[in-house]
Amino acid sequence: METLAIKLRPKSLNDIIGQKHLVGENKVLTNLVKNKHLVSMILYGKPGIGKTSIALSLVNDINMKYRILNATINNKKDFDTVVEEAKMYDGIILIMDEIHRLNKDKQDLLLPHIESGLITLIGMTTSNPFHSINPAIRSRCQIFELKTLNIEDIIFALNKAVKTLEDINIDDDSIKLIAKLSNGDLRAAYSLLEVCYYTSDKNITIESVKNVNSKPISIEDKNESNYYNVLSGFQKSIRGSDPDAALHYLSRMILAEDFDSIYRRMIVIAYEDIGLANPGIGPKVMAAIEACERIGMPEAKIVLSNIVIELATSPKSNSAYLAIDKAMKDVEDGNFGEMPAYLKEPYINYKYPHDYKNGYVKQEYMPKNLIGKKYYIPKENKYEQSIKQYNDKIKE
């Protein structure tokens, strides 16, 4: 029996829910279809937001031969078959799920045919392709990020889905609750609606929805200010050295299963708010994130508690953040100036610091009109004062 998500899957770009930055009048994917010309691409984003639907809609709208493979499940023989079919049809579109897991053998097999245009690749992944996909594949593809669907998108889709279910009785509040619980995942929203339909004798109420799914509503609903408020409270609590408040906001995000926001915000905090006051904190945050991804919940909450407490109780410095802002402002204002000649090739009269005591020799590095300009002003914390003392000492 087909699931509701499969039954309602779009067959054309015109039926895609959301993704208005890619689909619609004068948008890139719509224009590709309009001109009957596809390019190799990678679609990435969270589950249930339309990667497969867009891929299938593209090939349906252009009416080209295609095959669907999974980089993990399908073996090399399956990939060989696609290459032979491509030669037979003088070109084929290969839709590939989990492209970030493509191994070297399969990659080596496909690359020359993607390069020649015999195979047009549409790769799909939930992982950031700039981190997870081999550069050789990535460089041959256009990369399109799909955005998380907002609550209005999900409600619109659910209202369409309701019309396909016989004798259903459901009110707007129940539809809105299903949309919120789906956390931007349309497939999950369809699944929840379907389960509620068959477990409540087709009479869906807020109570029957909660009986099926009682998890807390995610702050991922980015159309509601609460999403940004919780993230802001989290960062400001850590910046303000209040571990208890930081743990409160962390708990809200954990219960909402919003781990991507937690990870991203911790990385930002490590370098924006703590910075050179505790330069080892950045790698610690990355190690904590990796540990969370390896062990998953519920143990990940212990890792997160540890690192958030350490972030909140760490000394703070925004000196590096202020320094790069000031440097970029000068560049944006056109303050380039003439570089010293000895910094340019072939390095005439350049003094090599390693040839001098303490690896330092007095010479000017700034462009002429910026000589004497100071961007980095050390804070009074222990680490940055040690940097200052060292630099002062070698220059004596």
C-alpha positions, 0 to 999 in steps of 0.5 A, a space after each residue: 500500500 502506497 504511503 501518503 507521502 508517495 501518493 502525493 509526491 510532486 510530478 512536476 516542478 510546478 507542484 513543489 512545496 517551498 524552495 521558492 529560491 530555486 523553483 518559480 518564475 525566473 528561478 534557476 531550476 525552472 529556467 533549466 526545465 524551460 530551456 530543456 537543459 539539465 546540468 549535473 547538480 547536488 541537492 542538499 538539505 534536511 530530510 523531507 524537504 523535497 530533494 527527491 521530489 525535485 530530482 524526479 520533477 526535473 526529469 519528468 518535466 524534461 522527459 529524459 531517460 533516468 535511473 535512480 541509485 543509492 551510493 551505499 546500497 547499489 554495487 559497482 555492477 549497478 553503476 556499470 549498467 547505468 554507464 552502458 545505458 547512457 551509451 545506448 541512449 546517448 545520455 542519461 540522468 543519474 539520480 543518486 541518493 546519499 552521494 556523500 557516501 560514494 566510494 572511490 571505485 564508483 567515483 572513478 567509474 562515473 567521473 569521466 562520463 560526468 565530465 563528458 556529459 554522457 551522464 548528468 548527475 543529480 546527487 542528493 545528500 543531507 550532509 553539507 557537500 562542501 565538507 562531505 563530498 569529494 572535491 572531484 565530484 563537487 567541482 563537476 556539479 552545481 550545488 543547490 541548498 534546499 531550505 527547511 520548509 516553514 510552517 505555512 508550507 507544511 500547512 498548505 501541503 497538509 490541507 491538500 493531503 486532507 482532500 485525498 482522505 475519505 470522510 476525514 474530520 479535522 480542524 485547522 488547529 489540529 493541522 497546525 499542530 501536525 505541521 509544528 510537530 513535523 519540524 519542517 519535514 513534509 514527509 514526517 507531516 504526511 506520515 503523522 497525518 496518516 497515522 492519526 487518520 487510521 488511529 482516530 476513526 478518521 476524526 482527528 483532534 488535537 488530543 488524538 494528534 498528541 496521543 500519536 506524537 507527544 514530543 515537544 514542539 520544535 523551535 525549528 519553526 523559523 517563522 515564529 520569533 521563538 526560534 531566534 529568541 531561544 538561540 539568542 538566549 543560548 548565546 547571550 547566556 554563555 557570553 554572559 558567563 551564566 551556565 545555568 541559563 545556558 543549560 536552560 536554553 540548551 535543554 529547550 533545544 535538545 527536547 526540540 531535537 534541534 541539534 544542528 542549531 546547537 552545534 552551529 551556535 556553539 562553534 560561533 560562540 567558541 570563536 566570537 565570544 571566547 576566542 583568544 581568551 581560551 584558544 583551545 575551546 574551538 577544537 574542544 567544541 568540534 570534538 564534542 560535536 563529533 562525540 554527539 554524532 557518534 553516540 546519539 541521544 540520550 547520552 549526547 546530552 551529557 556531552 553537550 552539558 559538559 561543553 556548554 558549561 565549559 563555554 559559559 565558565 570560560 574567560 571571554 574575548 572578542 578581540 579577534 572578532 573586532 580585529 577582522 571587522 576593522 581590517 575588513 572595513 579598511 579594505 571595503 573603504 578602498 584602503 589598500 595602499 602600496 605594498 612594500 616592494 620586498 613583499 612582492 616577488 622576487 623579494 628584493 631586500 626582503 629580510 627573512 625573520 628566521 635568519 635573525 634572533 628570536 625569529 624577528 627582524 624589524 621591517 614594515 609589512 603594512 601598505 604605506 597608507 596604513 603604517 601604524 594601524 592597529 587592528 588587534 588590541 589584546 584583552 586583559 586575559 591571561 592568554 592574550 597578555 602572554 601573547 602581548 608580552 612575548 611580542 613585546 619581548 622579541 621586539 626589544 
